[in-house]
Structures are given as structure tokens and as C-alpha cells.
Amino acid sequence: MGAFDTYKDYLALKKHFSEGSYDYFKYNGKVRASADSFNKRKDKIFFEKLAKHTDVHGFLVANLSDNPKYWIRDLSYSEDAERNYRDWLKRNQSLSYAFRADFKKIMEEPKGQHHPSALRLFLGGEISLESLCIFVEMTKALDQWDSKLEYDPVWEGIRNKIVKYTPFIKFDRTVIKKVMVDILDDLDYTK
């Protein structure tokens, strides 16, 4: 990926994770950007450096999904951004394994509090965003949580994060469903 393509992907992902109306997938990552305006930018060197990364798109998704306010200079020369990418890569390479552990935590968490147990565990840093998104996707919990948490300011920000990040997670629904059924069987929820 060249520097200009990196610039366009950066703009599209930043817009996707920070604006409610822009959808990276709907618009195929397209944004208005011209090579002339890019060449006049003073921060062009940061895009040139980032373009040399082995996985530019993954690096940008990992970091901008975590914090859409990152500037390119913060990403290009930051060991924290590289560490964030490596952690994201590790989580995504072992999704079903990590989800198994996180789903078990969700099912063992006490119920009956204001926030749903999966959301509480995520806010407490005990489960990953990927597991939360998969859980919400598989259980179709979004509408139910919307009505329960309608005026909750915490939910508003997390909801947006779930909706915007879920399409980037590649998981096998059949494998995840089996994981969920196995854990529910082990915990004796289905009997």
C-alpha cells in the first residue's frame, strides 16, 4: 500500500469510527481525497512511514477502533500503537478460544444489575471488545439493550463502538454457536 492509499484508508477509518453517518463498508472505504492535496500536506512523511508497515489496514483498524482521535503522527512513531496492533492481532487470531473464556465469564456473572453482565465485564476490562461484539451479534442483544439503557450515557458510546467495530470481526458463526452451546451445557443452563 502506498502513502496516498494509506492516507485514504486512514481518513476512511477515522471517519467510520468517529462519525455516526459514515460506514466504511457501505462506501467501500472511499473518501474524498486528492493526490494534489495529499502532496501538499506537511504530515505526508508520517503516511509514507506507515505505508511501510506489513499490515497497514489492520494496524489502522486496531488503533482507530480503540481511539478514533489518534493523529497520524501518534500512530507512525508510537510503540504504544504497535503494541496495540500486536494485541489486536493476537485477539483476532484466537477469537473462538478467547470468546470461550469470555462467554463463560459472562454466563457466570451475577444478573439483575442495571447494566447487562457482558457490558459490565467489558467496562471492567475483563472481556475483550471482540467478545462483546460477538456476544451482541450472536444473541441479538442490541435492541434489548437499547430499550433497557435508553437514557444511559455510558451505553451510548459503547453502543456506537459495538456497531462500528462488529463488521471488522471475522468469525465462524457455527464455531461460536457450538462454543456457546457447549458452555451452556457445562453450566447446566439448558436443562
C-alpha positions as CSV (number, residue, x, y, z in Angstrom):
1,M,0.0,0.0,0.0
2,G,1.4,3.4,-1.0
3,A,1.4,6.5,1.1
4,F,-1.6,8.0,-0.7
5,D,-3.6,4.8,-0.3
6,T,-2.6,4.7,3.4
7,Y,-3.8,8.3,3.7
8,K,-7.2,7.4,2.2
9,D,-7.6,4.4,4.4
10,Y,-6.7,6.4,7.4
11,L,-9.3,9.1,6.6
12,A,-12.0,6.5,5.9
13,L,-11.4,4.5,9.1
14,K,-11.1,7.6,11.2
15,K,-14.4,8.8,9.8
16,H,-16.0,5.4,10.3
17,F,-15.1,5.2,13.9
18,S,-15.8,8.8,14.8
19,E,-18.9,9.8,12.7
20,G,-22.2,8.1,13.0
21,S,-23.2,8.6,9.4
22,Y,-20.2,7.2,7.6
23,D,-20.0,3.5,7.0
24,Y,-16.6,2.1,5.8
25,F,-18.3,-1.0,4.3
26,K,-21.2,0.8,2.7
27,Y,-18.8,3.2,0.9
28,N,-16.0,0.6,0.3
29,G,-13.6,2.8,2.3
30,K,-13.9,5.6,-0.3
31,V,-13.4,9.2,0.9
32,R,-12.9,12.5,-1.0
33,A,-9.2,12.9,-1.2
34,S,-6.9,14.1,-4.0
35,A,-3.3,13.3,-4.6
36,D,-2.6,17.1,-5.0
37,S,-4.0,17.9,-1.6
38,F,-2.1,14.9,-0.1
39,N,1.2,16.0,-1.7
40,K,0.8,19.5,-0.1
41,R,0.3,18.1,3.4
42,K,3.1,18.8,5.9
43,D,2.4,15.4,7.6
44,K,2.9,13.4,4.4
45,I,6.1,11.8,5.8
46,F,4.0,10.0,8.5
47,F,1.9,8.4,5.9
48,E,5.0,7.4,4.0
49,K,6.4,5.7,7.1
50,L,3.2,4.0,7.9
51,A,2.8,2.7,4.4
52,K,5.9,0.5,5.0
53,H,4.0,-1.4,7.8
54,T,3.4,-5.1,6.9
55,D,-0.4,-4.7,7.7
56,V,-1.4,-1.1,7.2
57,H,-5.1,-1.7,7.2
58,G,-5.1,-4.0,10.3
59,F,-2.8,-1.5,12.1
60,L,-5.2,1.3,11.4
61,V,-8.3,-0.7,12.4
62,A,-6.6,-1.9,15.6
63,N,-5.7,1.7,16.7
64,L,-8.6,3.8,15.3
65,S,-11.3,1.4,16.7
66,D,-9.6,1.8,20.1
67,N,-9.3,5.6,19.8
68,P,-10.6,7.4,16.6
69,K,-8.9,10.6,17.8
70,Y,-5.4,9.3,17.0
71,W,-3.5,11.5,14.7
72,I,-1.2,10.0,12.1
73,R,2.0,11.2,13.9
74,D,0.7,9.4,17.0
75,L,0.5,6.2,15.0
76,S,3.6,6.3,12.9
77,Y,6.2,6.6,15.6
78,S,4.4,5.1,18.6
79,E,5.5,1.9,20.3
80,D,2.1,2.0,22.1
81,A,0.3,1.9,18.7
82,E,2.4,-1.0,17.6
83,R,1.7,-2.8,20.9
84,N,-2.0,-2.1,20.4
85,Y,-1.8,-3.6,16.9
86,R,0.0,-6.8,18.2
87,D,-2.6,-7.2,21.0
88,W,-5.4,-6.8,18.4
89,L,-3.8,-9.3,16.1
90,K,-3.4,-11.8,18.9
91,R,-7.0,-11.5,19.9
92,N,-8.2,-11.8,16.3
93,Q,-6.1,-14.9,15.7
94,S,-7.6,-16.7,18.6
95,L,-11.2,-15.4,18.5
96,S,-13.0,-18.7,19.4
97,Y,-10.6,-19.5,22.2
98,A,-10.8,-16.1,23.7
99,F,-14.6,-16.0,23.2
100,R,-14.9,-19.3,25.0
101,A,-13.3,-17.9,28.2
102,D,-15.1,-14.6,27.9
103,F,-18.5,-16.2,27.3
104,K,-18.0,-18.4,30.4
105,K,-17.3,-15.2,32.4
106,I,-20.5,-13.6,31.1
107,M,-22.6,-16.6,32.0
108,E,-21.2,-16.9,35.5
109,E,-21.6,-13.1,36.2
110,P,-24.5,-12.3,38.6
111,K,-27.6,-11.0,36.8
112,G,-30.1,-8.4,37.8
113,Q,-28.0,-5.2,37.8
114,H,-28.5,-2.1,35.8
115,H,-26.0,-2.9,33.0
116,P,-26.1,-6.4,31.4
117,S,-23.3,-8.7,32.6
118,A,-21.4,-8.7,29.3
119,L,-21.4,-4.9,29.2
120,R,-20.2,-4.7,32.9
121,L,-17.4,-7.2,32.2
122,F,-16.3,-5.2,29.2
123,L,-16.3,-1.9,31.1
124,G,-14.3,-3.6,33.8
125,G,-11.7,-4.8,31.3
126,E,-12.5,-8.4,31.9
127,I,-13.6,-9.3,28.4
128,S,-12.4,-8.0,25.0
129,L,-14.3,-5.7,22.7
130,E,-14.3,-8.6,20.2
131,S,-16.0,-10.9,22.6
132,L,-18.6,-8.3,23.5
133,C,-19.3,-7.6,19.8
134,I,-19.6,-11.4,19.0
135,F,-21.9,-11.9,22.1
136,V,-24.1,-9.0,21.0
137,E,-24.2,-10.2,17.4
138,M,-25.0,-13.9,18.3
139,T,-27.6,-13.1,20.9
140,K,-29.2,-10.1,19.0
141,A,-29.0,-8.2,22.3
142,L,-28.6,-4.7,20.7
143,D,-32.3,-3.9,20.6
144,Q,-33.0,-5.2,24.0
145,W,-30.1,-3.3,25.5
146,D,-31.2,-0.1,23.6
147,S,-34.6,-0.2,25.3
148,K,-33.2,-1.1,28.7
149,L,-30.4,1.5,28.6
150,E,-32.2,4.2,26.6
151,Y,-31.0,7.2,28.7
152,D,-27.7,5.7,29.8
153,P,-24.8,7.9,28.7
154,V,-22.3,5.1,29.1
155,W,-24.3,2.8,26.8
156,E,-24.4,5.4,24.0
157,G,-20.7,5.4,23.5
158,I,-20.2,1.7,23.9
159,R,-23.2,1.0,21.5
160,N,-21.5,3.1,18.8
161,K,-18.3,1.2,19.3
162,I,-20.0,-2.2,19.0
163,V,-22.0,-1.2,15.9
164,K,-18.9,0.3,14.2
165,Y,-16.4,-2.4,15.1
166,T,-18.5,-5.6,14.6
167,P,-18.2,-5.7,10.8
168,F,-14.4,-5.9,11.1
169,I,-14.5,-9.1,13.2
170,K,-14.2,-12.2,11.1
171,F,-15.6,-15.2,12.9
172,D,-17.2,-18.5,12.1
173,R,-20.8,-18.4,13.4
174,T,-21.1,-22.2,13.5
175,V,-17.9,-22.5,15.7
176,I,-19.1,-19.7,18.0
177,K,-22.6,-21.2,18.3
178,K,-21.0,-24.5,19.3
179,V,-18.8,-22.8,21.9
180,M,-21.9,-21.1,23.4
181,V,-23.9,-24.4,23.4
182,D,-21.0,-26.3,25.0
183,I,-20.6,-23.7,27.8
184,L,-24.4,-23.6,28.4
185,D,-24.5,-27.4,28.6
186,D,-21.5,-27.4,31.0
187,L,-23.1,-24.8,33.2
188,D,-26.4,-26.7,33.1
189,Y,-28.4,-23.7,31.6
190,T,-30.2,-25.8,29.1
191,K,-31.7,-28.3,31.5
